[in-house]
Amino acid sequence: MSTTNPNTEILERQDTSSIEEEQGDHERMSHIVLEGFRPNEDEFVSTGPSVAEGIINGTPVRALCGKTWVPNRDPKRYPLCPTCKEIAQNMGWDLPVT
């Protein structure tokens, strides 16, 4: 079995009024967004809107933990979501630098 190399970024989550209100205290955490993966060297499979699209167009993105938000803050100012971190580590992925 080959390991795929996912494209991930860490971003702080902020709910918007148009997105269903989430449970828990994830308002001030950085989350990992899986933007896509490469099943082989010549192919990229998108898993949803990119972080750049979210920032520029106000498009909601989804974190590994399932939280959905429109990114607009510096993720380096907040701790990493423990659920996102656990999922990424269990998949054997390198964590993005925070």
Steps between C-alpha positions, in 0.01 A plus 500: 500500500640838407467809715349804331638844567207725600506876459409646837504837667421613852249780537306659784126436487233766529131424454287721279127559537429303181667185635332278755627577851753243618523335842814527714769756555666501158464874449859570600684203353696437184367216287648282225327521162551217251485674166573191294734209443715346229414135427793506257760750387300635205159538664349726769159426652332796670307435820328839509568872490861601555607720787599771254151487346351530847707804587457679167137413417359442847433133416460270804762227544478175700760383752598140567292513820191598298480866595395735218589869492621787285871556575599855585751497789865415553510131607840538664337693784293201617564145625446208262165321528573171683252308282659622174844421641398148604342424161809622313736302724290183468521533121879525528511853357759759596334780693516843341738738674323737739 
